[in-house]
């Protein structure tokens, strides 16, 4: 599965669990760290954890992939799931506003998610 296809599949999983403000940043032309950052927001710490759990479970089930690294689960302000070519950032709304990764990675192109999310 390509990194773009994986990003779209993860976005679909997040959308199915009511993640907010989904955005995929294509970083292939500006860094070698990863191909895509996928950003999502949640309104509570419980929802942040639930979203991370759902991605972990469904991507393992559908794509037979597990994150290489997980971070932030205990505080649930910002959970990071690192799949190598795709890094998923699931934020509590306040943390997303504070860190504003979209601004830090403003040179990245946006990947169109409209084919996999409800809008």
C-alpha positions in Angstrom: 0.0 0.0 0.0 1.4 3.4 -0.9 1.8 6.1 1.7 -0.9 8.1 0.1 -3.3 5.2 0.2 -2.5 4.6 3.8 -3.1 8.2 4.6 -6.5 8.1 2.9 -7.4 4.9 4.8 -6.5 6.4 8.1 -8.4 9.5 7.4 -11.5 7.4 6.5 -11.1 5.5 9.9 -10.8 8.8 11.8 -13.8 10.3 10.0 -15.9 7.3 10.8 -15.3 8.0 14.5 -16.1 11.7 14.3 -12.6 13.2 14.3 -12.7 16.9 13.5 -10.7 19.1 11.2 -8.9 16.4 9.3 -6.0 17.6 7.3 -3.3 15.6 5.4 0.0 17.3 4.7 2.1 15.9 1.9 5.7 16.4 3.1 7.5 14.3 0.4 9.0 17.3 -1.3 10.1 19.1 1.9 11.5 16.5 4.3 12.7 12.9 4.5 11.2 12.4 7.9 7.9 11.0 6.5 5.7 11.3 3.5 2.5 12.5 5.1 1.3 14.1 8.4 -2.3 13.4 9.1 -3.8 15.8 11.6 -7.1 15.4 13.5 -8.8 17.0 16.4 -11.1 15.8 19.2 -13.2 17.5 21.8 -12.1 15.4 24.8 -9.2 13.4 26.0 -11.4 10.3 26.0 -12.1 10.9 22.3 -8.4 11.5 21.5 -7.7 8.0 23.0 -10.7 6.4 21.3 -9.5 7.8 17.9 -6.0 6.5 18.4 -7.3 3.1 19.5 -9.6 2.9 16.4 -6.7 3.8 14.0 -4.4 1.3 15.7 -7.0 -1.5 15.5 -8.5 -0.9 12.0 -5.1 -0.3 10.3 -3.8 -3.5 11.8 -6.9 -5.3 10.7 -7.2 -3.8 7.2 -3.6 -3.2 6.2 -1.7 -5.5 8.6 0.4 -2.5 9.8 1.2 -1.4 13.4 2.6 1.9 14.4 6.4 1.9 14.7 6.1 4.3 17.6 3.3 5.7 19.8 3.5 8.8 22.0 1.2 10.8 24.3 -1.4 8.2 25.2 -1.3 8.8 28.9 -2.0 12.5 28.7 -4.1 12.3 25.6 -3.5 16.0 24.7 -1.7 14.9 21.6 -1.3 11.3 20.5 1.2 10.5 17.8 1.1 7.3 15.8 4.2 6.8 13.6 3.7 4.4 10.7 7.0 5.5 9.2 5.7 6.9 5.9 2.6 8.4 7.6 2.6 10.1 11.0 -0.8 10.6 12.6 -1.3 13.4 15.0 -4.5 13.3 17.1 -5.0 16.4 19.1 -7.2 17.7 21.8 -8.6 20.9 20.2 -6.7 23.2 22.6 -3.4 21.5 21.9 -3.9 21.6 18.2 -4.5 25.4 18.4 -1.4 25.8 20.6 1.0 23.8 18.5 -0.5 24.7 15.1 1.5 22.2 13.0 -0.2 23.4 9.9 1.7 26.7 10.3 5.0 25.0 11.0 4.6 22.8 7.9 3.0 25.5 5.7 5.2 24.6 2.7 3.6 21.2 2.6 0.8 20.5 0.0 -2.6 19.5 1.2 -3.8 16.0 0.2 -7.4 16.1 -0.9 -9.4 14.0 1.6 -12.8 14.8 0.2 -13.1 11.3 -1.4 -12.9 9.6 1.9 -14.4 11.9 4.5 -17.9 13.2 5.0 -17.0 16.9 4.7 
